[in-house]
Amino acid sequence: MERVLFGNVKAWLVLFLAILGLFGSVMLSSLVLYRVEGGQRLPLVTKAALNIARFPHTVVQLARGELKRDNHVVPDRFPDEPTGFSILEESIGDPQYLLVSRYDGNIGRSVVELLREGEADVLHRWVFDNAEDMSFESEAPFISTPIASQSHTMRTVHPWLGDDGGLFVKVHFGAMYRVGACSEIEWVNSDFMFHHALEQDADGNFWSVGSGQMTPEVADLGFNADFVDNRAIQLSPQGEVLFDRSVMEIIINAGLLNLVNDYDAYQIDPIHLNDVQPVFEDGQLSRRGDIYLSLSHLNMLMLYRPATNELVWWTQDYMMQQHDVDIIAPDVVQIFDNRKRTGPQGSMTISTNEIVRYHLPEREGDPVFAEPMRETNVRTLNQGLADQLPGNGIMMEDTNAGRLIKFSETGKPQWTYLNRSDDGRVWTLNWSRYISAATAESALEQLKEAQCNI
């Protein structure tokens, strides 16, 4: 035995490395378990351990191509439609403008383009390829510099164009930025992991959706460190956080915790806030400064009053995994309803998406625009939006089909826009926006002066 162990140095080395590897595996597993169960000590060490544990999964994703730009390809559901606009009506009225946010498959980057509706010419284009500048760190234990900040994978979702030509934009599940005409970053806010919608309120501030470190009240419920604590966040035009509220706290204070805890399995994202829509004028129930919140995983729409920290109204009627709230009139709102359910074969859309309208204080929802949406096959499984337009028309984004479609007030489709690359593939849209001529033309006056080599 002595000859075997001491006479062969390589055998000793193998045995030593095996013992060291076993000890290291036990220590790594302990650190990862401690972190995911909410441990707050040794944050740098436990964060490193968690990243090491994720490494094999990352390798598998790379092997499958899930971290490459091809991950943004979507099914070609409309093979007869060309790239760009297809005009379906001889007259589309007074053309306004679109802020099209999309993944450009020709260059493998997210871009934002200002277009006049129905016209092919790009009036201005922002390209986001400075991933190193757009990466960030966060204090929340489950948020690190995201892979999504790599140029070929990141999505710049739901941008907002100011009349001065500045663009407010966020990397989906990343930081919030204001960029100039040539995509140069003017400021960044990485206090939260921002995602989904961005809207301006009556005072010129902005509301967005984010996630971050659990508040003490939420942490006291015993959730793991990976729990997604969704926030409604108000930002100034300079990017300063003016207000933030945990949606979980709103639910707790309203006595609705049972709606979150109605699953047998632990859920890290039981709420999934995806839109914050500010109220501009008083109604009988709603007040200027209130916000509507869309909670997709709870199939819930709520009206919340930040001034008094009060849940004013809520409903779970009819909607299924909805997105995008629009205010039609005081106390009248509508949502883009994905009609998504999960069955034995996975997630699916029931027939097509729908627009559902609610008249407060009633809680019942009424589907509208159902027939036009069925005829044009609007059925994005995830995401999607519907911008209510002047004159009661609607522009919809069928995100998972890379397609926009505009309907007249009578429900007749006027045009479609398809995000198809030169090789024939179709790519995701990133939440586009209908822009008034006044805003767009004011911004264009400022943008003309910029010399961008894009």
C-alpha positions as a printed NumPy array, in Angstrom:
array([[  0.   ,   0.   ,   0.   ],
       [  2.804,   2.36 ,   0.943],
       [  4.52 ,   1.653,  -2.372],
       [  1.339,   2.403,  -4.29 ],
       [  0.68 ,   5.689,  -2.51 ],
       [  4.191,   7.029,  -2.019],
       [  5.924,   5.47 ,  -4.996],
       [  3.663,   7.105,  -7.5  ],
       [  3.37 ,  10.883,  -7.171],
       [  0.616,  11.051,  -9.781],
       [ -1.602,   8.742,  -7.723],
       [ -1.162,  11.006,  -4.689],
       [ -1.995,  14.02 ,  -6.812],
       [ -5.139,  12.418,  -8.186],
       [ -6.264,  11.397,  -4.683],
       [ -5.544,  14.859,  -3.283],
       [ -7.408,  16.58 ,  -6.111],
       [-10.364,  14.239,  -5.689],
       [-10.61 ,  15.036,  -1.969],
       [-10.164,  18.751,  -2.668],
       [-12.841,  18.623,  -5.373],
       [-15.286,  16.863,  -3.075],
       [-14.669,  19.403,  -0.32 ],
       [-15.037,  22.264,  -2.796],
       [-18.299,  20.856,  -4.149],
       [-19.741,  20.608,  -0.638],
       [-18.657,  24.171,   0.173],
       [-20.015,  25.524,  -3.14 ],
       [-23.344,  23.775,  -2.614],
       [-23.581,  25.168,   0.913],
       [-22.882,  28.735,  -0.246],
       [-25.435,  28.492,  -3.081],
       [-28.083,  27.052,  -0.768],
       [-27.4  ,  29.783,   1.797],
       [-27.81 ,  32.513,  -0.828],
       [-30.984,  31.22 ,  -2.494],
       [-32.585,  30.774,   0.922],
       [-32.085,  34.474,   1.578],
       [-28.746,  34.61 ,   3.411],
       [-27.324,  38.138,   3.474],
       [-23.796,  37.561,   4.802],
       [-20.706,  37.353,   2.562],
       [-22.577,  38.751,  -0.469],
       [-19.554,  38.784,  -2.797],
       [-18.585,  35.205,  -1.941],
       [-22.109,  33.801,  -2.24 ],
       [-22.728,  35.731,  -5.473],
       [-19.555,  34.232,  -6.963],
       [-20.652,  30.752,  -5.859],
       [-24.042,  31.212,  -7.512],
       [-22.435,  32.338, -10.773],
       [-20.124,  29.302, -10.728],
       [-23.114,  27.012, -10.171],
       [-24.856,  28.59 , -13.16 ],
       [-21.875,  28.019, -15.462],
       [-22.916,  24.558, -16.786],
       [-26.387,  25.899, -17.6  ],
       [-24.823,  28.828, -19.455],
       [-22.659,  26.427, -21.467],
       [-25.755,  24.427, -22.425],
       [-27.539,  27.634, -23.48 ],
       [-24.562,  28.608, -25.622],
       [-24.478,  25.137, -27.212],
       [-28.184,  25.383, -28.026],
       [-27.798,  28.912, -29.389],
       [-30.129,  30.353, -26.771],
       [-27.756,  33.213, -25.983],
       [-27.2  ,  34.13 , -29.605],
       [-29.201,  36.617, -31.562],
       [-31.221,  33.791, -33.137],
       [-33.106,  33.711, -29.838],
       [-34.973,  36.779, -31.141],
       [-36.315,  35.018, -34.238],
       [-40.095,  34.551, -34.128],
       [-42.362,  32.25 , -36.178],
       [-43.188,  33.489, -39.671],
       [-46.954,  33.457, -39.285],
       [-47.523,  35.754, -42.289],
       [-45.209,  34.406, -45.017],
       [-46.914,  36.397, -47.785],
       [-46.218,  39.758, -46.123],
       [-43.02 ,  41.631, -47.071],
       [-40.8  ,  43.568, -44.726],
       [-42.032,  46.956, -43.592],
       [-45.464,  48.41 , -44.335],
       [-48.261,  46.747, -46.274],
       [-51.044,  49.258, -47.008],
       [-54.509,  47.682, -46.791],
       [-56.686,  50.797, -47.246],
       [-56.341,  53.37 , -49.999],
       [-56.545,  56.183, -47.446],
       [-55.224,  55.961, -43.896],
       [-56.339,  59.465, -42.951],
       [-53.854,  61.978, -41.588],
       [-50.607,  59.985, -41.199],
       [-48.925,  60.264, -37.845],
       [-45.634,  58.694, -36.742],
       [-44.368,  55.454, -35.23 ],
       [-41.511,  54.842, -32.835],
       [-40.718,  51.278, -33.898],
       [-38.589,  49.373, -31.406],
       [-37.35 ,  46.14 , -32.944],
       [-34.569,  43.629, -33.217],
       [-32.812,  44.223, -36.55 ],
       [-31.887,  40.758, -37.825],
       [-29.682,  42.231, -40.55 ],
       [-27.181,  43.612, -38.027],
       [-27.978,  41.558, -34.92 ],
       [-28.824,  44.556, -32.734],
       [-31.838,  46.216, -31.147],
       [-32.748,  49.479, -32.854],
       [-35.368,  52.189, -32.473],
       [-36.614,  53.914, -35.627],
       [-38.828,  56.955, -36.142],
       [-41.127,  56.441, -39.139],
       [-44.055,  58.225, -40.698],
       [-46.846,  55.685, -40.844],
       [-47.175,  53.936, -44.159],
       [-43.804,  55.199, -45.475],
       [-40.604,  53.191, -45.852],
       [-38.08 ,  55.956, -45.15 ],
       [-36.467,  55.872, -41.71 ],
       [-36.44 ,  59.451, -40.393],
       [-34.086,  58.721, -37.506],
       [-32.486,  55.582, -36.117],
       [-30.935,  54.729, -32.78 ],
       [-28.673,  51.653, -32.679],
       [-27.744,  50.044, -29.339],
       [-24.395,  48.3  , -29.649],
       [-22.476,  49.806, -26.712],
       [-23.253,  46.894, -24.41 ],
       [-20.374,  47.597, -22.036],
       [-21.77 ,  51.053, -21.298],
       [-25.27 ,  49.662, -20.885],
       [-24.336,  46.901, -18.428],
       [-24.906,  47.503, -14.715],
       [-24.694,  46.085, -11.212],
       [-27.504,  46.024,  -8.664],
       [-27.69 ,  45.542,  -4.922],
       [-30.494,  42.981,  -5.208],
       [-29.008,  39.509,  -4.616],
       [-30.742,  37.875,  -7.606],
       [-29.741,  40.615, -10.059],
       [-26.268,  40.729, -11.591],
       [-24.848,  42.22 , -14.776],
       [-27.301,  40.58 , -17.173],
       [-26.405,  38.554, -20.23 ],
       [-29.105,  40.648, -21.873],
       [-26.68 ,  43.592, -21.894],
       [-24.614,  41.895, -24.602],
       [-25.219,  43.8  , -27.809],
       [-26.472,  40.848, -29.824],
       [-29.005,  39.753, -27.205],
       [-30.28 ,  42.847, -25.392],
       [-33.755,  44.238, -26.085],
       [-34.508,  47.939, -25.739],
       [-38.166,  47.884, -24.723],
       [-40.949,  50.516, -24.947],
       [-38.882,  53.67 , -25.604],
       [-40.311,  57.136, -25.143],
       [-39.444,  60.015, -27.49 ],
       [-39.275,  63.506, -26.031],
       [-40.102,  66.545, -28.153],
       [-36.469,  67.617, -27.677],
       [-35.261,  64.498, -29.504],
       [-34.105,  62.671, -26.39 ],
       [-35.007,  59.008, -26.032],
       [-35.897,  57.309, -22.752],
       [-35.217,  53.593, -23.032],
       [-34.401,  50.573, -20.91 ],
       [-32.678,  47.288, -21.497],
       [-35.404,  44.722, -20.789],
       [-34.677,  43.495, -17.246],
       [-31.82 ,  45.994, -17.057],
       [-31.212,  49.655, -16.331],
       [-33.072,  52.786, -17.483],
       [-31.339,  55.311, -19.753],
       [-31.815,  58.574, -21.538],
       [-29.888,  58.668, -24.793],
       [-29.178,  61.419, -27.293],
       [-29.626,  61.549, -31.045],
       [-26.609,  59.301, -31.742],
       [-27.493,  56.751, -29.018],
       [-25.006,  58.323, -26.611],
       [-25.959,  57.781, -22.97 ],
       [-26.85 ,  60.972, -21.092],
       [-27.82 ,  59.353, -17.78 ],
       [-28.463,  55.924, -16.354],
       [-30.522,  54.656, -13.41 ],
       [-29.676,  51.151, -12.181],
       [-31.44 ,  51.354,  -8.802],
       [-33.846,  48.687, -10.064],
       [-34.09 ,  46.058, -12.767],
       [-36.506,  47.819, -15.141],
       [-38.779,  45.94 , -17.526],
       [-41.935,  46.153, -19.617],
       [-43.778,  49.478, -19.906],
       [-42.746,  53.145, -19.671],
       [-45.34 ,  55.948, -19.546],
       [-45.318,  59.696, -18.892],
       [-47.698,  61.249, -16.347],
       [-49.55 ,  64.567, -16.237],
       [-46.616,  66.319, -14.539],
       [-44.016,  65.215, -17.078],
       [-42.506,  62.498, -14.889],
       [-42.304,  58.839, -15.902],
       [-43.705,  55.613, -14.509],
       [-42.117,  52.26 , -15.177],
       [-42.034,  48.705, -13.893],
       [-39.058,  47.361, -11.978],
       [-37.824,  44.747,  -9.551],
       [-35.271,  45.035,  -6.769],
       [-34.281,  44.152,  -3.245],
       [-37.238,  42.867,  -1.238],
       [-38.672,  45.391,   1.192],
       [-38.574,  44.337,   4.867],
       [-42.334,  43.77 ,   4.918],
       [-42.093,  41.387,   1.973],
       [-38.943,  39.676,   3.26 ],
       [-40.7  ,  38.968,   6.56 ],
       [-43.016,  36.586,   4.714],
       [-40.1  ,  34.176,   4.328],
       [-39.574,  34.331,   0.562],
       [-36.234,  33.19 ,  -0.849],
       [-33.73 ,  35.735,  -2.121],
       [-34.793,  35.001,  -5.715],
       [-38.341,  36.294,  -5.109],
       [-39.282,  38.945,  -7.698],
       [-40.487,  41.967,  -5.738],
       [-42.211,  44.008,  -8.467],
       [-42.25 ,  47.794,  -8.026],
       [-44.208,  50.676,  -9.518],
       [-41.502,  53.325,  -9.973],
       [-41.797,  57.032, -10.734],
       [-38.769,  58.782, -12.255],
       [-38.055,  62.434, -12.971],
       [-36.977,  63.429, -16.502],
       [-33.437,  63.484, -15.053],
       [-33.694,  59.843, -13.978],
       [-34.124,  60.391, -10.226],
       [-36.44 ,  58.023,  -8.368],
       [-39.333,  60.086,  -6.989],
       [-41.491,  57.223,  -5.731],
       [-41.492,  53.458,  -5.631],
       [-43.93 ,  51.002,  -4.134],
       [-43.741,  47.253,  -3.832],
       [-46.843,  45.726,  -5.417],
       [-46.575,  42.914,  -2.89 ],
       [-46.895,  45.512,  -0.108],
       [-50.004,  46.948,  -1.787],
       [-51.501,  43.458,  -1.846],
       [-50.568,  42.773,   1.797],
       [-52.001,  46.088,   3.019],
       [-55.252,  45.463,   1.109],
       [-55.704,  42.053,   2.759],
       [-55.324,  40.151,  -0.523],
       [-52.32 ,  37.981,   0.334],
       [-54.418,  34.859,  -0.205],
       [-54.512,  35.66 ,  -3.945],
       [-50.732,  35.328,  -4.131],
       [-50.498,  32.172,  -2.016],
       [-53.04 ,  30.023,  -3.827],
       [-50.506,  27.668,  -5.422],
       [-49.171,  24.393,  -4.036],
       [-45.719,  25.142,  -5.489],
       [-43.483,  28.053,  -4.489],
       [-43.587,  30.873,  -7.044],
       [-40.699,  33.302,  -7.45 ],
       [-42.775,  35.622,  -9.68 ],
       [-46.425,  35.291,  -8.648],
       [-47.384,  38.886,  -9.585],
       [-45.553,  39.881, -12.796],
       [-46.35 ,  43.583, -13.   ],
       [-46.111,  44.593, -16.672],
       [-47.698,  48.045, -16.979],
       [-48.154,  51.246, -14.978],
       [-50.626,  53.677, -16.55 ],
       [-50.944,  57.132, -14.892],
       [-54.293,  58.933, -14.613],
       [-54.387,  62.455, -16.1  ],
       [-57.791,  63.719, -14.946],
       [-60.335,  63.065, -12.224],
       [-63.21 ,  60.672, -12.671],
       [-65.905,  59.678, -10.188],
       [-63.552,  57.031,  -8.747],
       [-60.101,  57.724, -10.178],
       [-58.053,  60.844,  -9.413],
       [-55.283,  62.663, -11.238],
       [-52.022,  61.09 , -10.039],
       [-53.498,  57.603,  -9.544],
       [-51.976,  54.698, -11.466],
       [-53.469,  51.578, -13.029],
       [-51.378,  48.442, -12.54 ],
       [-51.512,  45.302, -14.703],
       [-50.605,  42.15 , -12.716],
       [-50.351,  39.471, -15.365],
       [-49.719,  36.358, -13.251],
       [-52.657,  37.22 , -10.989],
       [-54.963,  38.051, -13.941],
       [-55.578,  41.319, -12.116],
       [-56.012,  45.005, -12.906],
       [-55.872,  47.493, -10.033],
       [-56.24 ,  51.222,  -9.466],
       [-53.737,  52.458,  -6.876],
       [-53.489,  55.906,  -5.253],
       [-49.844,  56.744,  -4.415],
       [-50.833,  59.914,  -2.529],
       [-52.597,  57.887,   0.175],
       [-51.063,  54.427,  -0.368],
       [-54.556,  53.094,  -1.098],
       [-55.832,  50.33 ,  -3.347],
       [-58.934,  52.043,  -4.734],
       [-60.309,  49.336,  -7.043],
       [-59.345,  45.997,  -8.524],
       [-60.747,  43.237, -10.697],
       [-59.822,  39.785, -11.933],
       [-62.77 ,  39.451, -14.279],
       [-62.301,  37.832, -17.684],
       [-58.621,  38.672, -18.351],
       [-55.954,  35.991, -18.808],
       [-52.236,  36.968, -18.655],
       [-52.962,  40.493, -19.913],
       [-50.628,  43.353, -20.878],
       [-50.897,  47.089, -21.548],
       [-53.521,  49.31 , -19.895],
       [-54.997,  52.264, -21.818],
       [-57.283,  54.936, -20.368],
       [-60.181,  55.614, -22.743],
       [-62.032,  58.179, -20.6  ],
       [-62.219,  58.978, -16.88 ],
       [-63.015,  55.66 , -15.109],
       [-62.981,  53.754, -18.435],
       [-59.946,  51.591, -19.179],
       [-59.04 ,  48.738, -21.476],
       [-56.361,  46.074, -21.473],
       [-54.622,  43.998, -24.147],
       [-55.661,  40.504, -23.097],
       [-53.344,  37.72 , -24.241],
       [-55.938,  35.032, -23.391],
       [-53.037,  32.804, -22.363],
       [-53.509,  29.548, -20.526],
       [-51.339,  26.543, -19.707],
       [-52.446,  23.057, -20.686],
       [-50.879,  19.582, -20.925],
       [-48.926,  20.644, -24.036],
       [-47.714,  23.911, -22.491],
       [-48.805,  27.538, -22.831],
       [-51.235,  28.568, -25.548],
       [-53.477,  31.433, -26.617],
       [-57.209,  30.722, -26.537],
       [-58.23 ,  31.595, -30.113],
       [-56.795,  35.13 , -30.449],
       [-55.865,  38.064, -28.233],
       [-58.647,  40.443, -27.201],
       [-59.212,  43.999, -26.039],
       [-61.236,  44.075, -22.804],
       [-62.844,  47.276, -21.502],
       [-63.834,  48.09 , -17.905],
       [-66.164,  50.829, -16.674],
       [-65.315,  51.643, -13.061],
       [-66.556,  51.021, -10.408],
       [-67.976,  47.895, -12.092],
       [-65.598,  44.932, -12.131],
       [-66.952,  43.119, -15.202],
       [-65.01 ,  43.346, -18.447],
       [-66.472,  43.596, -21.953],
       [-64.455,  42.364, -24.969],
       [-64.251,  44.894, -27.81 ],
       [-62.641,  44.693, -31.277],
       [-62.994,  40.896, -31.084],
       [-63.953,  40.264, -34.709],
       [-61.186,  42.397, -36.3  ],
       [-58.584,  40.661, -34.125],
       [-59.845,  37.221, -35.141],
       [-59.871,  38.16 , -38.829],
       [-56.27 ,  39.437, -38.683],
       [-55.056,  36.643, -36.373],
       [-53.601,  38.816, -33.591],
       [-52.409,  36.221, -31.065],
       [-49.085,  36.946, -29.431],
       [-48.562,  34.443, -26.615],
       [-46.45 ,  36.835, -24.565],
       [-46.169,  40.615, -24.378],
       [-48.164,  42.664, -26.9  ],
       [-49.819,  46.066, -26.643],
       [-52.632,  48.19 , -28.054],
       [-52.362,  51.974, -28.386],
       [-55.728,  53.721, -28.433],
       [-55.546,  56.404, -31.139],
       [-57.307,  59.725, -31.702],
       [-60.596,  59.016, -33.455],
       [-60.928,  55.632, -31.681],
       [-58.66 ,  53.633, -33.943],
       [-56.172,  51.175, -32.415],
       [-52.597,  50.198, -33.215],
       [-51.638,  46.751, -31.924],
       [-48.3  ,  45.026, -31.575],
       [-48.36 ,  41.272, -32.139],
       [-44.924,  41.001, -30.524],
       [-44.282,  37.278, -31.019],
       [-45.102,  37.65 , -34.727],
       [-42.881,  40.727, -35.239],
       [-45.931,  42.571, -36.556],
       [-47.808,  45.842, -36.058],
       [-51.335,  46.42 , -37.318],
       [-53.48 ,  49.547, -37.328],
       [-57.279,  49.429, -37.262],
       [-59.675,  52.27 , -38.067],
       [-62.402,  53.196, -35.611],
       [-64.735,  50.781, -37.443],
       [-62.307,  47.883, -36.952],
       [-61.05 ,  47.801, -40.537],
       [-57.294,  47.086, -40.852],
       [-55.476,  49.991, -42.55 ],
       [-51.89 ,  48.74 , -42.638],
       [-49.518,  46.166, -41.24 ],
       [-45.795,  46.393, -40.53 ],
       [-43.597,  43.275, -40.429],
       [-40.074,  43.052, -38.997],
       [-38.55 ,  40.775, -41.636],
       [-34.798,  40.702, -42.371],
       [-33.145,  40.356, -45.782],
       [-32.761,  36.571, -45.347],
       [-36.543,  36.2  , -44.985],
       [-36.643,  35.546, -41.245],
       [-38.935,  37.465, -38.889],
       [-37.684,  39.003, -35.641],
       [-39.3  ,  40.191, -32.421],
       [-40.609,  43.672, -31.865],
       [-39.714,  45.447, -28.611],
       [-42.92 ,  47.363, -27.754],
       [-43.405,  50.123, -30.3  ],
       [-45.342,  53.337, -29.847],
       [-47.706,  55.525, -31.896],
       [-46.429,  59.13 , -31.904],
       [-48.394,  62.297, -32.613],
       [-47.21 ,  64.509, -35.453],
       [-46.616,  67.402, -33.032],
       [-44.2  ,  65.396, -30.863],
       [-42.441,  63.722, -33.776],
       [-41.941,  66.894, -35.817],
       [-40.66 ,  68.821, -32.805],
       [-38.164,  66.019, -32.11 ],
       [-37.118,  65.876, -35.768],
       [-36.189,  69.556, -35.714],
       [-33.695,  68.759, -32.942],
       [-32.511,  65.5  , -34.507],
       [-31.695,  67.145, -37.85 ],
       [-28.75 ,  68.898, -36.247],
       [-27.128,  65.642, -35.129],
       [-24.508,  64.053, -37.372],
       [-24.732,  60.325, -36.596],
       [-22.915,  57.734, -38.644],
       [-25.639,  55.124, -38.264]])
